[in-house]
Every structure is written in structure tokens, then in C-alpha cells.
Amino acid sequence: MSKQTSPQMNAQDHAFMARAIQLAQKGQYTTHPNPRVGCVIVKDGEIIGEGYHQYAGQGHAEVNAIAAATSSLVGATAYVTLEPCSHTGKTPPCATALIKEKFSRVVIAMQDPNPQVAGLGIQLLRDAGIDVEVGVLEAQSRALNPGFIKRMETGLPWVRVKLAMSLDGKTAMASGESQWITGAEARKDVQFLRAKADAILTGSGTAIDDDPSLNVRLTADELGINGPVNQPLRVVLDSHLALSSEAKMLALEGDTLIYCSADTKRKHSDKIQQIESAGAKVAFVETDSKSQGLDLNAILTDLAQQQINEIHVEAGATLCGALLQQGYVDEIVLYMAPKIMGDDARGLLAIPGLDKMKDTIDLTIHDIRSIGSDWRFTITPIRK
């Protein structure tokens, strides 16, 4: 494997790579399970071709940029947000395509964390005599694909938890009534978060009490895409398979996966058949010995093995609290509404055992902005 070198970065390289990153972002709602990648081809200081990866199984960014080129590619420079692939999958290797077209230089934002690539594409290009530089706007490139990178590096998906609360930190009235805490603009904003995800995860309590759709209700025009709108996998954690076979989500476009306990498999074969006949798939995991809930690590590992990169969580206080307390949450998006719901209303997170200040879960707030009449906080937990 080739060792990365520190490139002699210049303003031109930054500008062209920034454009490649901008192109890659166009695939943020469509590339599952592949990473979002953009490519810009430059010759004599001018852009002669651009492309980005749109859908899995279709052309990669480099191939699309080559196809769009307006002049000869001999001696050109390619700016790519992710290392060109060196293996044959659903499409031929991009590194080979760059070699074939006689590029003289390839500037790469970051090495591919996929073990099937992981520097092999870089080495292939260098072995062909192409000047390769790695690391231009690497942090910005990594931000394009947090789920793909985490899955490749750790075997787990990237997890975002969406929360909505009143100004006094409540999520529902004592009766369970919660529609709607936030305004229409915030609820639409959540649709864009759903559209980025490969899976939307909830617990049985939310699934039964709210009977949610857990789907993307935006149009292709609203998402700015040219093809079909992908529906994320709906995932329900339901230990005892209490979800009704008439749940709204089961009749909607897209797939639903329900995780329940191994005991349920032995005790409720008729209900399993009923749920699966309604359109869901049922999977079984062991119960966590400490929490007595379903084993979250086993579930997340299984989802990663199904090529789930990013999970968007819309669930109750117990499941969201467990994910956060056990260290599985990578990002929290919190919407705060200008409402007071009072002492008897339900709290945001159920996290037992936080008795002293040293036990608190520390967070970093990266962004605060108004969404309609509400405020949206983008937050990451601080790993200790």
C-alpha cells in the first residue's frame, strides 16, 4: 500500500477541490450504500469536465466527469474527493479509467477507508507514472461521508438522534400528546435529515403510540435530484413484537425491519408470520444482560453488515437515552420550540445513573440556527 505524501497545496488546488466537494453534495440523498464523490477535470487552468456519483450501480464521479469532458484529457488533472477505486464491482475501476485517458496528475482529498481500496487506487495511479497528491481539503471530504467512513473503519453505522422539545425541556404532555411541539418549517427540515439516512430507527413505544410513517415525503424537485426518491429502511426495536400488523408504515413504499428478542421467536410464531405477511421482515437478537433491552451493539452491527451507513433516530426518551449513554450517538439534532409544557410533561431523555456532575454526558454545540419559529441545535457528544 502506498504511503500518503503531504501535498504542496495551493489556492488553485483548493478551489478545484472545493468545486468537487460541492458536486459530491448533489449525491447526498441518492448514493446509498456508496459514498458521495465528486470529480473535476482541469486542463490549462480551466475546468473541462465535471461529474458526481448519483446512484449505486451507475457511473462513478470520475467516469461521469470523463464523459462530460469538452476536450482531450491527455495531460489533464483530475480532482477527486475520494480515492479512485481500483477494484471491479458494479462498475469498472476508476483508477484504470484515469490511466487509460492519460491524465498527468490526480489530486485526491482522502484515501478510501474501504479495505478493498485503501491506497491501492493511489498506488495504481503512481505505478502508471501519474503524479498523485493526497490530502487537499481532507476534513471537508470526510464530512461528506460520515456513515460510509465510520462503517468501514469501525463496523458500525453513523447514528444521528433527532429530538424535539419545549423551552423547558419537555417532549410530550403527561397524556403522551406530542403533536406538534415544533412548527411546520422544522418538521419539513426533518424530512431532509430523513432523506440523507439509509435507515430510520424507532422503538416500539413510538411506533405503537404515534403510528408514524417514518418515510421521506419530499419530492425529487424539493430534494434537487433527477431520479427516484429513496425511502430509507424503517427499523423498529420491538422486543415482544407488539407492533400491529396494521401499522401505517407496513403499507407504505419501502422496507420495514423489526428486531425482537430471541424469546419471541420461540413463543410467537403466529404473530411473526402475521407481521411478515403484512410486509415487514422480522429479525432476532439477544437481550442485553445489563439493560434488559435488545442488544444495541448487535443491532447496529447487523445493520452495518447490511450496508447501512447512516441511521436517523426518531424515538422516545428510553431508546434515545440508551443509545447516547452507551456511546452509539454521533450527532444530535435538537429542535427547541418556544413553548412551556410544565412539570407533568415528559422529559427529553431517560438516562439512569447520572447522580454527580462527573457523571454528566458532555456535548459540543456546532451550530444553532432558527428554523421558522423554532431553534435547531446541531450537537455532538464528547467521547471520554
C-alpha positions, -999 to +999 in steps of 0.1 A: +000+000+000+013+034-009+021+059+018+003+092+016+025+122+010+019+157+022+009+177-010+021+211-019-013+227-016-021+259-034-051+281-039-059+266-073-060+231-059-082+242-030-106+259-054-110+230-077-113+205-049-139+227-033-159+225-065-155+187-065-169+186-029-198+208-040-206+184-068-204+154-044-230+170-022-255+166-050-255+129-043-263+133-006-298+118-010-292+092-036-259+073-035-267+047-008-248+025+000-220+041-019-201+072-007-208+106-021-180+116-045-173+145-069-147+150-096-135+180-115-112+177-146-089+207-152-066+214-182-045+246-187-062+261-156-097+256-169-124+231-160-132+209-189-153+182-172-173+177-141-192+147-126-205+132-094-218+098-083-256+097-083-269+062-078-253+029-068-247+008-099-244+038-121-212+057-132-188+069-106-178+105-103-146+101-124-163+083-152-191+108-154-166+137-154-146+120-182-178+115-202-186+152-198-152+165-209-151+190-237-116+185-249-087+160-249-079+146-214-042+139-222-021+158-196-052+169-176-056+170-138-084+152-120-096+165-086-115+137-068-130+139-033-122+102-026-095+078-038-104+063-072-115+027-068-091+000-080-114-030-080-142-041-102-177-040-086-208-030-104-187-006-124-150-009-137-122+006-117-119+044-119-082+044-114-078+023-146-100+048-165-078+077-154-047+058-166-063+050-199-071+086-206-035+096-199-041+121-170-008+136-158-020+144-123-046+133-098-054+153-067-073+133-041-089+147-009-087+115+011-078+078+009-107+054+007-113+036+040-128+007+022-104-023+027-109-032-010-093+001-020-074+016+010-044+030-010-045+005-039-060+030-063-034+056-054-006+031-059-020+020-092-020+056-105+015+062-093+028+030-108+014+043-141+036+074-138+008+098-127+016+125-102-007+119-072-013+142-043-035+132-013-050+154+015-064+185-002-095+196+019-095+162+036-116+173+065-143+186+042-142+154+022-146+133+053-177+154+063-194+142+031-195+106+041-195+102+079-216+070+077-195+053+050-163+061+067-174+050+102-188+017+088-156+010+070-134+019+100-154+005+129-180-019+115-208+003+129-231+029+112-231+066+120-261+075+142-280+108+143-307+113+170-334+138+163-351+153+193-377+180+197-385+197+230-402+227+245-383+256+261-385+238+294-371+205+280-403+185+276-412+162+247-449+153+253-477+161+277-483+137+306-510+120+284-485+113+257-498+140+234-469+155+214-482+167+180-470+192+173-442+206+195-424+223+166-437+242+136-442+232+100-408+246+089-389+224+115-410+193+105-400+199+069-364+203+079-365+169+095-376+154+061-343+164+046-325+147+075-345+115+069-337+117+032-299+116+039-303+085+060-301+049+049-323+038+078-348+055+102-349+038+136-375+039+163-387+020+193-419+000+198-434+027+221-432+054+195-443+030+167-474+019+187-484+052+203-478+075+173-483+051+144-457+071+124-450+067+087-412+071+091-408+079+054-395+107+032-424+129+020-403+153-001-404+153-039-375+148-062-377+185-070-376+195-034-345+173-029-329+187-061-324+152-076-332+139-111-341+103-102-364+085-078-366+094-041-350+067-020-371+055+010-348+047+040-352+013+056-376+016+086-362-001+117-383-008+148-369-022+180-398-042+194-387-068+220-420-086+223-433-079+187-462-058+200-465-037+167-498-042+150-498-058+115-520-029+105-494-003+114-493+025+089-456+021+080-461-015+068-483-004+039-460+023+027-434+022-001-400+009+012-389-018+036-395-023+073-372-044+096-384-053+131-359-065+157-373-085+186-359-108+213-349-144+206-375-155+231-402-140+208-391-163+180-399-193+202-431-180+217-449-160+190-445-178+157-481-169+146-475-132+152-442-133+133-460-148+103-487-122+106-462-093+107-442-107+078-474-112+057-481-075+063-448-066+046-421-064+073-391-086+079-385-098+115-350-104+129-340-117+163-313-106+187-304-114+223-314-093+252-286-071+268-278-086+302-273-051+318-301-030+303-326-059+297-334-043+264-323-055+230-286-057+224-279-023+206-244-033+195-257-065+179-284-045+161-261-018+148-235-043+137-262-062+118-274-030+101-238-022+091-234-056+076-265-047+055-245-017+042-264+008+063-242+039+066-263+065+083-291+059+108-316+086+117-333+080+151-368+093+159-377+075+192-387+080+227-367+090+258-357+055+267-342+044+234-326+077+227-312+078+262-298+043+259-281+050+225-265+081+240-255+065+273-239+035+255-219+057+232-235+050+199-247+085+191-225+105+167-248+136+163-279+151+179-301+174+161-324+191+186-353+213+178-364+237+205-399+252+203-410+284+221-434+266+244-437+258+281-452+224+288-450+222+326-438+199+353-460+170+345-449+168+308-424+141+297-387+147+297-363+146+268-340+116+277-342+087+301-306+082+313-303+065+347-272+067+369-263+103+363-260+113+400-230+136+401-215+162+379-187+139+370-212+115+355-227+140+331-225+135+293-206+164+278-216+178+244-203+202+218-227+225+201-216+231+165-245+251+151-275+270+162-300+285+138-336+294+136-360+272+116-393+290+113-403+298+149-381+271+164-344+268+170-322+239+157-291+228+176-265+205+159-246+187+187-220+160+191-212+140+223-177+144+236-161+110+238-144+104+272 
